[in-house]
Amino acid sequence: METNHAVVNLRRLYPDLKIFARAKDSKHQERLQKTLNVVAMVPILPEENLLLTLPFGGAVLKSLGAPAEEVRCCFFFMVFYLQLFFHYLFFAI
């Protein structure tokens, strides 16, 4: 699994680095968190869905100390931007 190889190599090179990873399921999440001290998240949407990145990015920003209000603003801005994009894509043709 690519995530495992990447996390193991990062952990080896940077033992004190805070690492965020996408886990394939709850068992994988638990394994990453317990064995490699990683902040792991399981996607709730299909992997090819662009919206998947928003909660993951928000969790990373919060963990790095960004104020919750700024994270919420970023989230709503991205949702608004995606709505405009899809509206244009489907109705401007």
NUVEX-72150 format. One record per atom (N, C-alpha, C): residue in three letters; chain; atom name; z, x, y. Coordinates in steps of 0.05 Angstrom, whole numbers, always signed. Layout:
N
<rec r="ALA" c="A" a="CA" pz="Z" px="X" py="Y"/>
...
% end
This chain:
93
<rec r="MET" c="A" a="N" pz="+0" px="+17" py="-24"/>
<rec r="MET" c="A" a="CA" pz="+0" px="+0" py="+0"/>
<rec r="MET" c="A" a="C" pz="+0" px="+18" py="+25"/>
<rec r="GLU" c="A" a="N" pz="-18" px="+12" py="+44"/>
<rec r="GLU" c="A" a="CA" pz="-22" px="+29" py="+67"/>
<rec r="GLU" c="A" a="C" pz="+3" px="+30" py="+84"/>
<rec r="THR" c="A" a="N" pz="+17" px="+7" py="+87"/>
<rec r="THR" c="A" a="CA" pz="+41" px="+7" py="+104"/>
<rec r="THR" c="A" a="C" pz="+62" px="+26" py="+93"/>
<rec r="ASN" c="A" a="N" pz="+66" px="+26" py="+67"/>
<rec r="ASN" c="A" a="CA" pz="+86" px="+44" py="+55"/>
<rec r="ASN" c="A" a="C" pz="+79" px="+73" py="+61"/>
<rec r="HIS" c="A" a="N" pz="+54" px="+81" py="+57"/>
<rec r="HIS" c="A" a="CA" pz="+46" px="+109" py="+61"/>
<rec r="HIS" c="A" a="C" pz="+50" px="+117" py="+90"/>
<rec r="ALA" c="A" a="N" pz="+42" px="+99" py="+108"/>
<rec r="ALA" c="A" a="CA" pz="+45" px="+105" py="+137"/>
<rec r="ALA" c="A" a="C" pz="+75" px="+108" py="+145"/>
<rec r="VAL" c="A" a="N" pz="+91" px="+90" py="+135"/>
<rec r="VAL" c="A" a="CA" pz="+120" px="+90" py="+142"/>
<rec r="VAL" c="A" a="C" pz="+134" px="+115" py="+130"/>
<rec r="VAL" c="A" a="N" pz="+127" px="+121" py="+105"/>
<rec r="VAL" c="A" a="CA" pz="+140" px="+144" py="+92"/>
<rec r="VAL" c="A" a="C" pz="+132" px="+170" py="+108"/>
<rec r="ASN" c="A" a="N" pz="+107" px="+172" py="+115"/>
<rec r="ASN" c="A" a="CA" pz="+98" px="+196" py="+130"/>
<rec r="ASN" c="A" a="C" pz="+111" px="+197" py="+158"/>
<rec r="LEU" c="A" a="N" pz="+112" px="+175" py="+172"/>
<rec r="LEU" c="A" a="CA" pz="+125" px="+174" py="+198"/>
<rec r="LEU" c="A" a="C" pz="+155" px="+181" py="+196"/>
<rec r="ARG" c="A" a="N" pz="+168" px="+170" py="+176"/>
<rec r="ARG" c="A" a="CA" pz="+197" px="+175" py="+172"/>
<rec r="ARG" c="A" a="C" pz="+201" px="+205" py="+166"/>
<rec r="ARG" c="A" a="N" pz="+184" px="+217" py="+150"/>
<rec r="ARG" c="A" a="CA" pz="+186" px="+245" py="+143"/>
<rec r="ARG" c="A" a="C" pz="+183" px="+263" py="+168"/>
<rec r="LEU" c="A" a="N" pz="+163" px="+256" py="+184"/>
<rec r="LEU" c="A" a="CA" pz="+158" px="+272" py="+208"/>
<rec r="LEU" c="A" a="C" pz="+177" px="+267" py="+231"/>
<rec r="TYR" c="A" a="N" pz="+186" px="+242" py="+233"/>
<rec r="TYR" c="A" a="CA" pz="+204" px="+234" py="+255"/>
<rec r="TYR" c="A" a="C" pz="+228" px="+219" py="+244"/>
<rec r="PRO" c="A" a="N" pz="+247" px="+232" py="+234"/>
<rec r="PRO" c="A" a="CA" pz="+270" px="+219" py="+220"/>
<rec r="PRO" c="A" a="C" pz="+286" px="+200" py="+239"/>
<rec r="ASP" c="A" a="N" pz="+286" px="+204" py="+265"/>
<rec r="ASP" c="A" a="CA" pz="+302" px="+188" py="+283"/>
<rec r="ASP" c="A" a="C" pz="+285" px="+167" py="+298"/>
<rec r="LEU" c="A" a="N" pz="+259" px="+165" py="+292"/>
<rec r="LEU" c="A" a="CA" pz="+242" px="+147" py="+306"/>
<rec r="LEU" c="A" a="C" pz="+247" px="+118" py="+297"/>
<rec r="LYS" c="A" a="N" pz="+247" px="+100" py="+317"/>
<rec r="LYS" c="A" a="CA" pz="+249" px="+72" py="+310"/>
<rec r="LYS" c="A" a="C" pz="+221" px="+62" py="+302"/>
<rec r="ILE" c="A" a="N" pz="+218" px="+53" py="+277"/>
<rec r="ILE" c="A" a="CA" pz="+192" px="+46" py="+266"/>
<rec r="ILE" c="A" a="C" pz="+191" px="+15" py="+262"/>
<rec r="PHE" c="A" a="N" pz="+169" px="+3" py="+271"/>
<rec r="PHE" c="A" a="CA" pz="+164" px="-25" py="+266"/>
<rec r="PHE" c="A" a="C" pz="+140" px="-27" py="+247"/>
<rec r="ALA" c="A" a="N" pz="+143" px="-45" py="+228"/>
<rec r="ALA" c="A" a="CA" pz="+121" px="-48" py="+208"/>
<rec r="ALA" c="A" a="C" pz="+118" px="-77" py="+200"/>
<rec r="ARG" c="A" a="N" pz="+94" px="-83" py="+192"/>
<rec r="ARG" c="A" a="CA" pz="+87" px="-110" py="+182"/>
<rec r="ARG" c="A" a="C" pz="+90" px="-109" py="+152"/>
<rec r="ALA" c="A" a="N" pz="+107" px="-127" py="+141"/>
<rec r="ALA" c="A" a="CA" pz="+111" px="-128" py="+112"/>
<rec r="ALA" c="A" a="C" pz="+95" px="-151" py="+101"/>
<rec r="LYS" c="A" a="N" pz="+87" px="-148" py="+75"/>
<rec r="LYS" c="A" a="CA" pz="+70" px="-169" py="+63"/>
<rec r="LYS" c="A" a="C" pz="+86" px="-193" py="+54"/>
<rec r="ASP" c="A" a="N" pz="+112" px="-190" py="+48"/>
<rec r="ASP" c="A" a="CA" pz="+129" px="-212" py="+40"/>
<rec r="ASP" c="A" a="C" pz="+158" px="-204" py="+44"/>
<rec r="SER" c="A" a="N" pz="+176" px="-223" py="+38"/>
<rec r="SER" c="A" a="CA" pz="+205" px="-217" py="+43"/>
<rec r="SER" c="A" a="C" pz="+216" px="-194" py="+25"/>
<rec r="LYS" c="A" a="N" pz="+205" px="-191" py="+1"/>
<rec r="LYS" c="A" a="CA" pz="+214" px="-169" py="-16"/>
<rec r="LYS" c="A" a="C" pz="+206" px="-142" py="-4"/>
<rec r="HIS" c="A" a="N" pz="+181" px="-141" py="+6"/>
<rec r="HIS" c="A" a="CA" pz="+171" px="-117" py="+18"/>
<rec r="HIS" c="A" a="C" pz="+186" px="-111" py="+44"/>
<rec r="GLN" c="A" a="N" pz="+193" px="-132" py="+59"/>
<rec r="GLN" c="A" a="CA" pz="+208" px="-129" py="+83"/>
<rec r="GLN" c="A" a="C" pz="+236" px="-117" py="+77"/>
<rec r="GLU" c="A" a="N" pz="+249" px="-128" py="+57"/>
<rec r="GLU" c="A" a="CA" pz="+276" px="-118" py="+50"/>
<rec r="GLU" c="A" a="C" pz="+274" px="-88" py="+41"/>
<rec r="ARG" c="A" a="N" pz="+254" px="-82" py="+25"/>
<rec r="ARG" c="A" a="CA" pz="+251" px="-54" py="+15"/>
<rec r="ARG" c="A" a="C" pz="+246" px="-35" py="+39"/>
<rec r="LEU" c="A" a="N" pz="+229" px="-43" py="+57"/>
<rec r="LEU" c="A" a="CA" pz="+224" px="-25" py="+81"/>
<rec r="LEU" c="A" a="C" pz="+249" px="-22" py="+97"/>
<rec r="GLN" c="A" a="N" pz="+264" px="-43" py="+101"/>
<rec r="GLN" c="A" a="CA" pz="+288" px="-42" py="+118"/>
<rec r="GLN" c="A" a="C" pz="+310" px="-26" py="+105"/>
<rec r="LYS" c="A" a="N" pz="+314" px="-29" py="+79"/>
<rec r="LYS" c="A" a="CA" pz="+337" px="-16" py="+65"/>
<rec r="LYS" c="A" a="C" pz="+331" px="+13" py="+58"/>
<rec r="THR" c="A" a="N" pz="+307" px="+19" py="+49"/>
<rec r="THR" c="A" a="CA" pz="+301" px="+46" py="+40"/>
<rec r="THR" c="A" a="C" pz="+291" px="+64" py="+62"/>
<rec r="LEU" c="A" a="N" pz="+277" px="+54" py="+81"/>
<rec r="LEU" c="A" a="CA" pz="+265" px="+71" py="+102"/>
<rec r="LEU" c="A" a="C" pz="+275" px="+65" py="+130"/>
<rec r="ASN" c="A" a="N" pz="+295" px="+48" py="+133"/>
<rec r="ASN" c="A" a="CA" pz="+307" px="+42" py="+159"/>
<rec r="ASN" c="A" a="C" pz="+286" px="+34" py="+179"/>
<rec r="VAL" c="A" a="N" pz="+270" px="+14" py="+172"/>
<rec r="VAL" c="A" a="CA" pz="+248" px="+4" py="+188"/>
<rec r="VAL" c="A" a="C" pz="+253" px="-24" py="+197"/>
<rec r="VAL" c="A" a="N" pz="+244" px="-31" py="+221"/>
<rec r="VAL" c="A" a="CA" pz="+245" px="-59" py="+230"/>
<rec r="VAL" c="A" a="C" pz="+219" px="-71" py="+219"/>
<rec r="ALA" c="A" a="N" pz="+222" px="-88" py="+199"/>
<rec r="ALA" c="A" a="CA" pz="+199" px="-99" py="+185"/>
<rec r="ALA" c="A" a="C" pz="+198" px="-129" py="+190"/>
<rec r="MET" c="A" a="N" pz="+173" px="-139" py="+194"/>
<rec r="MET" c="A" a="CA" pz="+169" px="-168" py="+199"/>
<rec r="MET" c="A" a="C" pz="+148" px="-178" py="+179"/>
<rec r="VAL" c="A" a="N" pz="+152" px="-202" py="+170"/>
<rec r="VAL" c="A" a="CA" pz="+133" px="-215" py="+152"/>
<rec r="VAL" c="A" a="C" pz="+116" px="-234" py="+169"/>
<rec r="PRO" c="A" a="N" pz="+89" px="-232" py="+168"/>
<rec r="PRO" c="A" a="CA" pz="+73" px="-250" py="+184"/>
<rec r="PRO" c="A" a="C" pz="+76" px="-279" py="+174"/>
<rec r="ILE" c="A" a="N" pz="+75" px="-297" py="+193"/>
<rec r="ILE" c="A" a="CA" pz="+76" px="-326" py="+185"/>
<rec r="ILE" c="A" a="C" pz="+49" px="-339" py="+186"/>
<rec r="LEU" c="A" a="N" pz="+29" px="-324" py="+196"/>
<rec r="LEU" c="A" a="CA" pz="+1" px="-334" py="+198"/>
<rec r="LEU" c="A" a="C" pz="-17" px="-316" py="+181"/>
<rec r="PRO" c="A" a="N" pz="-40" px="-325" py="+174"/>
<rec r="PRO" c="A" a="CA" pz="-59" px="-308" py="+160"/>
<rec r="PRO" c="A" a="C" pz="-64" px="-282" py="+175"/>
<rec r="GLU" c="A" a="N" pz="-68" px="-260" py="+161"/>
<rec r="GLU" c="A" a="CA" pz="-70" px="-234" py="+173"/>
<rec r="GLU" c="A" a="C" pz="-93" px="-231" py="+193"/>
<rec r="GLU" c="A" a="N" pz="-114" px="-246" py="+189"/>
<rec r="GLU" c="A" a="CA" pz="-137" px="-243" py="+207"/>
<rec r="GLU" c="A" a="C" pz="-133" px="-259" py="+233"/>
<rec r="ASN" c="A" a="N" pz="-111" px="-274" py="+235"/>
<rec r="ASN" c="A" a="CA" pz="-106" px="-290" py="+259"/>
<rec r="ASN" c="A" a="C" pz="-95" px="-273" py="+282"/>
<rec r="LEU" c="A" a="N" pz="-108" px="-275" py="+305"/>
<rec r="LEU" c="A" a="CA" pz="-100" px="-259" py="+328"/>
<rec r="LEU" c="A" a="C" pz="-72" px="-266" py="+338"/>
<rec r="LEU" c="A" a="N" pz="-64" px="-291" py="+334"/>
<rec r="LEU" c="A" a="CA" pz="-37" px="-300" py="+343"/>
<rec r="LEU" c="A" a="C" pz="-15" px="-286" py="+328"/>
<rec r="LEU" c="A" a="N" pz="-21" px="-274" py="+305"/>
<rec r="LEU" c="A" a="CA" pz="-1" px="-259" py="+290"/>
<rec r="LEU" c="A" a="C" pz="+12" px="-237" py="+306"/>
<rec r="THR" c="A" a="N" pz="-4" px="-224" py="+323"/>
<rec r="THR" c="A" a="CA" pz="+6" px="-201" py="+337"/>
<rec r="THR" c="A" a="C" pz="+26" px="-209" py="+359"/>
<rec r="LEU" c="A" a="N" pz="+27" px="-233" py="+369"/>
<rec r="LEU" c="A" a="CA" pz="+44" px="-240" py="+391"/>
<rec r="LEU" c="A" a="C" pz="+74" px="-239" py="+384"/>
<rec r="PRO" c="A" a="N" pz="+83" px="-252" py="+362"/>
<rec r="PRO" c="A" a="CA" pz="+112" px="-250" py="+356"/>
<rec r="PRO" c="A" a="C" pz="+120" px="-221" py="+349"/>
<rec r="PHE" c="A" a="N" pz="+102" px="-207" py="+335"/>
<rec r="PHE" c="A" a="CA" pz="+108" px="-180" py="+327"/>
<rec r="PHE" c="A" a="C" pz="+111" px="-162" py="+352"/>
<rec r="GLY" c="A" a="N" pz="+92" px="-165" py="+371"/>
<rec r="GLY" c="A" a="CA" pz="+94" px="-150" py="+396"/>
<rec r="GLY" c="A" a="C" pz="+118" px="-157" py="+412"/>
<rec r="GLY" c="A" a="N" pz="+125" px="-183" py="+412"/>
<rec r="GLY" c="A" a="CA" pz="+149" px="-191" py="+427"/>
<rec r="GLY" c="A" a="C" pz="+175" px="-179" py="+415"/>
<rec r="ALA" c="A" a="N" pz="+176" px="-178" py="+389"/>
<rec r="ALA" c="A" a="CA" pz="+199" px="-166" py="+376"/>
<rec r="ALA" c="A" a="C" pz="+201" px="-136" py="+382"/>
<rec r="VAL" c="A" a="N" pz="+178" px="-122" py="+383"/>
<rec r="VAL" c="A" a="CA" pz="+178" px="-94" py="+390"/>
<rec r="VAL" c="A" a="C" pz="+188" px="-90" py="+419"/>
<rec r="LEU" c="A" a="N" pz="+177" px="-106" py="+437"/>
<rec r="LEU" c="A" a="CA" pz="+185" px="-104" py="+465"/>
<rec r="LEU" c="A" a="C" pz="+215" px="-109" py="+469"/>
<rec r="LYS" c="A" a="N" pz="+225" px="-130" py="+456"/>
<rec r="LYS" c="A" a="CA" pz="+254" px="-136" py="+458"/>
<rec r="LYS" c="A" a="C" pz="+271" px="-113" py="+447"/>
<rec r="SER" c="A" a="N" pz="+262" px="-102" py="+424"/>
<rec r="SER" c="A" a="CA" pz="+277" px="-81" py="+411"/>
<rec r="SER" c="A" a="C" pz="+278" px="-55" py="+428"/>
<rec r="LEU" c="A" a="N" pz="+256" px="-52" py="+444"/>
<rec r="LEU" c="A" a="CA" pz="+255" px="-28" py="+461"/>
<rec r="LEU" c="A" a="C" pz="+269" px="-33" py="+488"/>
<rec r="GLY" c="A" a="N" pz="+281" px="-56" py="+491"/>
<rec r="GLY" c="A" a="CA" pz="+297" px="-61" py="+515"/>
<rec r="GLY" c="A" a="C" pz="+285" px="-78" py="+537"/>
<rec r="ALA" c="A" a="N" pz="+261" px="-89" py="+532"/>
<rec r="ALA" c="A" a="CA" pz="+248" px="-106" py="+552"/>
<rec r="ALA" c="A" a="C" pz="+265" px="-131" py="+556"/>
<rec r="PRO" c="A" a="N" pz="+269" px="-140" py="+580"/>
<rec r="PRO" c="A" a="CA" pz="+283" px="-165" py="+585"/>
<rec r="PRO" c="A" a="C" pz="+269" px="-189" py="+571"/>
<rec r="ALA" c="A" a="N" pz="+285" px="-206" py="+560"/>
<rec r="ALA" c="A" a="CA" pz="+274" px="-229" py="+545"/>
<rec r="ALA" c="A" a="C" pz="+256" px="-246" py="+562"/>
<rec r="GLU" c="A" a="N" pz="+262" px="-249" py="+588"/>
<rec r="GLU" c="A" a="CA" pz="+245" px="-265" py="+605"/>
<rec r="GLU" c="A" a="C" pz="+217" px="-253" py="+608"/>
<rec r="GLU" c="A" a="N" pz="+216" px="-226" py="+610"/>
<rec r="GLU" c="A" a="CA" pz="+190" px="-213" py="+612"/>
<rec r="GLU" c="A" a="C" pz="+174" px="-216" py="+587"/>
<rec r="VAL" c="A" a="N" pz="+187" px="-214" py="+564"/>
<rec r="VAL" c="A" a="CA" pz="+174" px="-217" py="+538"/>
<rec r="VAL" c="A" a="C" pz="+163" px="-246" py="+536"/>
<rec r="ARG" c="A" a="N" pz="+178" px="-266" py="+544"/>
<rec r="ARG" c="A" a="CA" pz="+169" px="-293" py="+544"/>
<rec r="ARG" c="A" a="C" pz="+145" px="-297" py="+562"/>
<rec r="CYS" c="A" a="N" pz="+145" px="-285" py="+586"/>
<rec r="CYS" c="A" a="CA" pz="+123" px="-287" py="+604"/>
<rec r="CYS" c="A" a="C" pz="+98" px="-275" py="+592"/>
<rec r="CYS" c="A" a="N" pz="+101" px="-252" py="+579"/>
<rec r="CYS" c="A" a="CA" pz="+78" px="-239" py="+566"/>
<rec r="CYS" c="A" a="C" pz="+67" px="-257" py="+544"/>
<rec r="PHE" c="A" a="N" pz="+85" px="-268" py="+529"/>
<rec r="PHE" c="A" a="CA" pz="+76" px="-286" py="+507"/>
<rec r="PHE" c="A" a="C" pz="+60" px="-310" py="+518"/>
<rec r="PHE" c="A" a="N" pz="+71" px="-323" py="+538"/>
<rec r="PHE" c="A" a="CA" pz="+57" px="-347" py="+550"/>
<rec r="PHE" c="A" a="C" pz="+31" px="-339" py="+563"/>
<rec r="PHE" c="A" a="N" pz="+30" px="-316" py="+576"/>
<rec r="PHE" c="A" a="CA" pz="+6" px="-307" py="+588"/>
<rec r="PHE" c="A" a="C" pz="-16" px="-302" py="+567"/>
<rec r="MET" c="A" a="N" pz="-8" px="-290" py="+545"/>
<rec r="MET" c="A" a="CA" pz="-28" px="-285" py="+523"/>
<rec r="MET" c="A" a="C" pz="-37" px="-311" py="+511"/>
<rec r="VAL" c="A" a="N" pz="-19" px="-330" py="+506"/>
<rec r="VAL" c="A" a="CA" pz="-28" px="-355" py="+495"/>
<rec r="VAL" c="A" a="C" pz="-47" px="-369" py="+514"/>
<rec r="PHE" c="A" a="N" pz="-41" px="-369" py="+540"/>
<rec r="PHE" c="A" a="CA" pz="-58" px="-381" py="+560"/>
<rec r="PHE" c="A" a="C" pz="-86" px="-367" py="+560"/>
<rec r="TYR" c="A" a="N" pz="-86" px="-341" py="+559"/>
<rec r="TYR" c="A" a="CA" pz="-111" px="-325" py="+559"/>
<rec r="TYR" c="A" a="C" pz="-127" px="-332" py="+534"/>
<rec r="LEU" c="A" a="N" pz="-114" px="-334" py="+511"/>
<rec r="LEU" c="A" a="CA" pz="-129" px="-341" py="+486"/>
<rec r="LEU" c="A" a="C" pz="-140" px="-369" py="+488"/>
<rec r="GLN" c="A" a="N" pz="-125" px="-388" py="+499"/>
<rec r="GLN" c="A" a="CA" pz="-135" px="-415" py="+502"/>
<rec r="GLN" c="A" a="C" pz="-160" px="-415" py="+520"/>
<rec r="LEU" c="A" a="N" pz="-159" px="-400" py="+542"/>
<rec r="LEU" c="A" a="CA" pz="-183" px="-399" py="+559"/>
<rec r="LEU" c="A" a="C" pz="-207" px="-386" py="+544"/>
<rec r="PHE" c="A" a="N" pz="-201" px="-365" py="+529"/>
<rec r="PHE" c="A" a="CA" pz="-222" px="-352" py="+514"/>
<rec r="PHE" c="A" a="C" pz="-236" px="-371" py="+494"/>
<rec r="PHE" c="A" a="N" pz="-219" px="-385" py="+479"/>
<rec r="PHE" c="A" a="CA" pz="-230" px="-403" py="+459"/>
<rec r="PHE" c="A" a="C" pz="-244" px="-427" py="+472"/>
<rec r="HIS" c="A" a="N" pz="-233" px="-436" py="+494"/>
<rec r="HIS" c="A" a="CA" pz="-247" px="-458" py="+509"/>
<rec r="HIS" c="A" a="C" pz="-275" px="-449" py="+518"/>
<rec r="TYR" c="A" a="N" pz="-276" px="-425" py="+529"/>
<rec r="TYR" c="A" a="CA" pz="-302" px="-414" py="+538"/>
<rec r="TYR" c="A" a="C" pz="-321" px="-411" py="+514"/>
<rec r="LEU" c="A" a="N" pz="-310" px="-400" py="+492"/>
<rec r="LEU" c="A" a="CA" pz="-326" px="-395" py="+468"/>
<rec r="LEU" c="A" a="C" pz="-338" px="-420" py="+457"/>
<rec r="PHE" c="A" a="N" pz="-323" px="-442" py="+456"/>
<rec r="PHE" c="A" a="CA" pz="-333" px="-467" py="+444"/>
<rec r="PHE" c="A" a="C" pz="-348" px="-485" py="+463"/>
<rec r="PHE" c="A" a="N" pz="-341" px="-484" py="+489"/>
<rec r="PHE" c="A" a="CA" pz="-353" px="-504" py="+507"/>
<rec r="PHE" c="A" a="C" pz="-373" px="-492" py="+527"/>
<rec r="ALA" c="A" a="N" pz="-375" px="-467" py="+530"/>
<rec r="ALA" c="A" a="CA" pz="-393" px="-455" py="+549"/>
<rec r="ALA" c="A" a="C" pz="-420" px="-448" py="+537"/>
<rec r="ILE" c="A" a="N" pz="-423" px="-453" py="+512"/>
<rec r="ILE" c="A" a="CA" pz="-448" px="-446" py="+498"/>
<rec r="ILE" c="A" a="C" pz="-469" px="-468" py="+502"/>
% end
